[in-house]
Amino acid sequence: MELKILEENSKKIVVEIDNATIASVIEKELWNDAHVKISAQRARHPLIGKPVLVVETDGKEKAKDALIEAAKRIKKDAEKLKKLFK
């Protein structure tokens, strides 16, 4: 998976993600963070182009940190799911 940061400041980060499914999972997980005010994705077209994820926080947490923590929670959940299938 590749991420390309298109815009970044302490309250907002905009990243291009090469996988629409992963972008959707991250977008949903970000809503579990109390400091996230906006978590949305957009794509030019569902079949072409890469989704762009927009994350905005209230300023008490950096947007980049919120994104990193969401990814960590997703990884932890995926590991739990993997153990269920062993």
Backbone as a printed PyTorch tensor [residue, N CA C, xyz], in Angstrom:
tensor([[[  0.8420,  -1.1760,   0.0000],
         [  0.0000,   0.0000,   0.0000],
         [  0.8830,   1.2330,   0.0000]],

        [[  0.4940,   2.1960,  -0.7910],
         [  1.2320,   3.4450,  -0.8470],
         [  0.3390,   4.6050,  -0.4460]],

        [[  0.9140,   5.5340,   0.3070],
         [  0.2390,   6.7670,   0.6950],
         [  1.0300,   7.9410,   0.1370]],

        [[  0.3120,   8.9300,  -0.3300],
         [  0.9500,  10.1580,  -0.8030],
         [  0.2730,  11.3190,  -0.0940]],

        [[  1.0340,  12.0590,   0.6920],
         [  0.4700,  13.2000,   1.4080],
         [  0.3150,  14.3570,   0.4270]],

        [[ -0.9200,  14.8230,   0.2780],
         [ -1.2120,  15.9230,  -0.6410],
         [ -1.2560,  17.2620,   0.0740]],

        [[ -1.6510,  17.2260,   1.3410],
         [ -1.7630,  18.4460,   2.1420],
         [ -1.6310,  18.0510,   3.6090]],

        [[ -0.9440,  18.8830,   4.3830],
         [ -0.7970,  18.5570,   5.8040],
         [ -0.5450,  19.8030,   6.6360]],

        [[ -1.2830,  19.9000,   7.7350],
         [ -0.9780,  20.8360,   8.8130],
         [ -1.3970,  20.1320,  10.0990]],

        [[ -1.3210,  20.7980,  11.2160],
         [ -1.5740,  20.0920,  12.4830],
         [ -3.0140,  19.5910,  12.6130]],

        [[ -3.9820,  20.3070,  12.0470],
         [ -5.3850,  19.9190,  12.1820],
         [ -5.9310,  19.1250,  11.0010]],

        [[ -5.2190,  19.1250,   9.8820],
         [ -5.7760,  18.4960,   8.6780],
         [ -4.6930,  17.7860,   7.8850]],

        [[ -5.0610,  16.6200,   7.3610],
         [ -4.1720,  15.8960,   6.4560],
         [ -5.0290,  15.3350,   5.3200]],

        [[ -4.4890,  15.4200,   4.1310],
         [ -5.1520,  14.8850,   2.9410],
         [ -4.1630,  13.9240,   2.2980]],

        [[ -4.5580,  12.6620,   2.1750],
         [ -3.6560,  11.6490,   1.6180],
         [ -4.3380,  10.8880,   0.4880]],

        [[ -3.5270,  10.5340,  -0.4880],
         [ -3.9840,   9.6830,  -1.5760],
         [ -3.5550,   8.2640,  -1.2350]],

        [[ -4.4940,   7.3290,  -1.3180],
         [ -4.2320,   5.9380,  -0.9680],
         [ -4.4940,   5.0880,  -2.2070]],

        [[ -3.6240,   4.1410,  -2.4780],
         [ -3.7590,   3.3520,  -3.7060],
         [ -4.7530,   2.1930,  -3.5960]],

        [[ -5.4730,   2.0820,  -2.4760],
         [ -6.3950,   0.9700,  -2.2750],
         [ -7.7070,   1.5000,  -1.6980]],

        [[ -8.7820,   1.4170,  -2.4760],
         [-10.0770,   1.9550,  -2.0550],
         [-10.6360,   1.2500,  -0.8230]],

        [[-10.4050,  -0.0450,  -0.7110],
         [-10.9130,  -0.7980,   0.4400],
         [-10.2280,  -0.3400,   1.7230]],

        [[ -8.9190,  -0.2150,   1.6790],
         [ -8.1700,   0.2490,   2.8540],
         [ -8.5860,   1.6740,   3.2150]],

        [[ -8.7620,   2.5320,   2.2210],
         [ -9.1900,   3.9110,   2.4750],
         [-10.5300,   3.9270,   3.2090]],

        [[-11.4370,   3.0590,   2.7980],
         [-12.7470,   2.9880,   3.4300],
         [-12.6620,   2.5080,   4.8750]],

        [[-11.8440,   1.5030,   5.1190],
         [-11.6670,   0.9710,   6.4820],
         [-11.0670,   2.0550,   7.3880]],

        [[-10.0540,   2.7560,   6.8990],
         [ -9.4210,   3.8170,   7.6870],
         [-10.4220,   4.9390,   7.9640]],

        [[-11.1720,   5.3190,   6.9400],
         [-12.1670,   6.3870,   7.1080],
         [-13.1440,   6.0500,   8.2300]],

        [[-13.6350,   4.8160,   8.2300],
         [-14.5990,   4.3910,   9.2580],
         [-13.9570,   4.3420,  10.6510]],

        [[-12.7290,   3.8260,  10.7350],
         [-12.0530,   3.7050,  12.0270],
         [-11.7500,   5.0730,  12.6350]],

        [[-11.4610,   6.0450,  11.8110],
         [-11.1620,   7.3870,  12.3240],
         [-12.3250,   7.9750,  13.1200]],

        [[-13.5470,   7.5590,  12.8170],
         [-14.6980,   8.0780,  13.5520],
         [-14.7280,   7.5860,  15.0050]],

        [[-13.9030,   6.6160,  15.3540],
         [-13.8060,   6.1590,  16.7420],
         [-12.9100,   7.0490,  17.5860]],

        [[-12.2950,   8.0340,  16.9750],
         [-11.4160,   8.9790,  17.6690],
         [-12.2240,  10.2320,  18.0080]],

        [[-12.3060,  10.5600,  19.2840],
         [-13.1070,  11.7010,  19.7330],
         [-12.6330,  13.0370,  19.1760]],

        [[-11.3660,  13.1360,  18.7890],
         [-10.8240,  14.3980,  18.2930],
         [-10.9950,  14.5800,  16.7840]],

        [[-11.4300,  13.5400,  16.0960],
         [-11.6280,  13.6350,  14.6450],
         [-12.9750,  14.2970,  14.3680]],

        [[-12.9310,  15.3740,  13.6000],
         [-14.1430,  16.1090,  13.2420],
         [-14.5990,  15.7930,  11.8210]],

        [[-13.6510,  15.4770,  10.9450],
         [-13.9810,  15.0980,   9.5690],
         [-13.1380,  13.8970,   9.1790]],

        [[-13.7960,  12.8920,   8.6450],
         [-13.1320,  11.7290,   8.0610],
         [-13.9420,  11.3770,   6.8210]],

        [[-13.3690,  11.6490,   5.6650],
         [-14.1080,  11.4310,   4.4210],
         [-13.1400,  11.0490,   3.3140]],

        [[-13.6810,  10.3920,   2.3170],
         [-12.8580,  10.0640,   1.1600],
         [-13.5940,  10.4720,  -0.1020]],

        [[-12.8040,  10.7400,  -1.1180],
         [-13.3870,  11.0650,  -2.4130],
         [-12.5270,  10.4160,  -3.4940]],

        [[-13.1500,  10.1500,  -4.6100],
         [-12.4390,   9.5820,  -5.7550],
         [-13.0400,  10.1850,  -7.0190]],

        [[-12.2120,  10.3890,  -7.9950],
         [-12.7130,  10.9440,  -9.2610],
         [-13.7290,  10.0000,  -9.8890]],

        [[-13.4240,   8.7180,  -9.8300],
         [-14.3040,   7.6930, -10.3860],
         [-13.9700,   6.3870,  -9.6720]],

        [[-14.9710,   5.5590,  -9.3370],
         [-14.6920,   4.3390,  -8.5750],
         [-13.7680,   3.3460,  -9.2750]],

        [[-13.7240,   3.3590, -10.5940],
         [-12.9100,   2.3940, -11.3150],
         [-11.5270,   2.9140, -11.7080]],

        [[-11.3870,   4.2100, -11.7520],
         [-10.0840,   4.7960, -12.1010],
         [ -9.7090,   5.8560, -11.0760]],

        [[ -8.4620,   6.1120, -10.9580],
         [ -8.0240,   7.0930,  -9.9810],
         [ -7.8860,   6.4850,  -8.6030]],

        [[ -7.2200,   7.1890,  -7.7470],
         [ -6.9950,   6.7150,  -6.3870],
         [ -7.8370,   7.5320,  -5.4140]],

        [[ -8.3730,   6.8770,  -4.3780],
         [ -9.1570,   7.6240,  -3.3940],
         [ -8.2830,   8.5830,  -2.5960]],

        [[ -8.8860,   9.6830,  -2.2150],
         [ -8.2210,  10.6880,  -1.3930],
         [ -8.9600,  10.7380,  -0.0630]],

        [[ -8.2180,  10.5860,   1.0240],
         [ -8.7780,  10.5860,   2.3700],
         [ -8.4830,  11.9290,   3.0240]],

        [[ -9.5240,  12.5500,   3.5680],
         [ -9.3950,  13.8370,   4.2490],
         [ -9.6920,  13.6110,   5.7250]],

        [[ -8.7560,  14.0290,   6.5770],
         [ -8.9140,  13.8900,   8.0260],
         [ -8.7030,  15.2510,   8.6610]],

        [[ -9.6550,  15.6620,   9.4900],
         [ -9.5330,  16.9330,  10.1950],
         [ -9.8610,  16.7020,  11.6640]],

        [[ -9.0550,  17.2950,  12.5480],
         [ -9.2620,  17.1310,  13.9880],
         [ -9.6250,  18.4620,  14.6340]],

        [[ -9.9370,  18.3900,  15.9220],
         [-10.2720,  19.5890,  16.6830],
         [ -9.0340,  20.3550,  17.1410]],

        [[ -7.8610,  19.8510,  16.8550],
         [ -6.6150,  20.5170,  17.2340],
         [ -5.9840,  19.9600,  18.4940]],

        [[ -6.7120,  19.1770,  19.2630],
         [ -6.1540,  18.5670,  20.4720],
         [ -5.2740,  17.3770,  20.1280]],

        [[ -5.4170,  16.8750,  18.9100],
         [ -4.5970,  15.7830,  18.3940],
         [ -4.2400,  16.1460,  16.9540]],

        [[ -3.0050,  15.9020,  16.5780],
         [ -2.5960,  16.1700,  15.2020],
         [ -3.3050,  15.1960,  14.2700]],

        [[ -3.6830,  15.6660,  13.1020],
         [ -4.3850,  14.8240,  12.1340],
         [ -3.5360,  13.6210,  11.7300]],

        [[ -2.2440,  13.8370,  11.5520],
         [ -1.3600,  12.7290,  11.1730],
         [ -1.3220,  11.6750,  12.2780]],

        [[ -1.2920,  12.1150,  13.5330],
         [ -1.2960,  11.1720,  14.6590],
         [ -2.6040,  10.3900,  14.7190]],

        [[ -3.7240,  11.0510,  14.4350],
         [ -5.0180,  10.3590,  14.4220],
         [ -5.0240,   9.2750,  13.3530]],

        [[ -4.4440,   9.5740,  12.2060],
         [ -4.3630,   8.6080,  11.1130],
         [ -3.4890,   7.4140,  11.4980]],

        [[ -2.3640,   7.6920,  12.1220],
         [ -1.4470,   6.6250,  12.5590],
         [ -2.1170,   5.7410,  13.6170]],

        [[ -2.7820,   6.3480,  14.5760],
         [ -3.4410,   5.5760,  15.6340],
         [ -4.5840,   4.7350,  15.0790]],

        [[ -5.3080,   5.2590,  14.1030],
         [ -6.3830,   4.4750,  13.4680],
         [ -5.7940,   3.2480,  12.7740]],

        [[ -4.6760,   3.4370,  12.0970],
         [ -4.0190,   2.3040,  11.4240],
         [ -3.5740,   1.2510,  12.4390]],

        [[ -3.0870,   1.6880,  13.5820],
         [ -2.6650,   0.7470,  14.6310],
         [ -3.8570,  -0.0500,  15.1550]],

        [[ -5.0020,   0.6110,  15.3440],
         [ -6.2010,  -0.0840,  15.8270],
         [ -6.6970,  -1.0980,  14.7910]],

        [[ -6.6280,  -0.7250,  13.5330],
         [ -7.0440,  -1.6410,  12.4660],
         [ -6.1350,  -2.8640,  12.4480]],

        [[ -4.8360,  -2.6350,  12.5900],
         [ -3.8800,  -3.7520,  12.6020],
         [ -4.1650,  -4.6870,  13.7740]],

        [[ -4.4410,  -4.1180,  14.9430],
         [ -4.7420,  -4.9220,  16.1310],
         [ -6.0050,  -5.7600,  15.9110]],

        [[ -7.0350,  -5.1490,  15.3290],
         [ -8.2730,  -5.8780,  15.0440],
         [ -8.0400,  -6.9870,  14.0190]],

        [[ -7.2220,  -6.7150,  13.0060],
         [ -6.9230,  -7.7230,  11.9820],
         [ -6.1720,  -8.9040,  12.5850]],

        [[ -5.2690,  -8.6270,  13.5240],
         [ -4.5390,  -9.7060,  14.1890],
         [ -5.4850, -10.5640,  15.0200]],

        [[ -6.4530,  -9.9530,  15.6950],
         [ -7.4410, -10.7130,  16.4640],
         [ -8.2690, -11.5900,  15.5320]],

        [[ -8.6750, -11.0600,  14.4060],
         [ -9.4540, -11.8160,  13.4290],
         [ -8.6450, -12.9930,  12.8880]],

        [[ -7.3810, -12.7670,  12.6250],
         [ -6.5150, -13.8200,  12.1080],
         [ -6.4160, -14.9820,  13.0990]],

        [[ -6.3270, -14.6500,  14.3920],
         [ -6.2360, -15.6900,  15.4250],
         [ -7.5070, -16.5250,  15.4870]],

        [[ -8.6340, -15.9300,  15.1960],
         [ -9.9050, -16.6700,  15.2120],
         [ -9.9550, -17.7620,  14.1450]],

        [[ -9.1940, -17.5710,  13.0750],
         [ -9.2030, -18.5300,  11.9740],
         [ -8.1050, -19.5780,  12.0720]],

        [[ -7.3110, -19.5320,  13.1370],
         [ -6.2550, -20.5300,  13.3040],
         [ -6.7690, -21.7180,  14.0540]]])
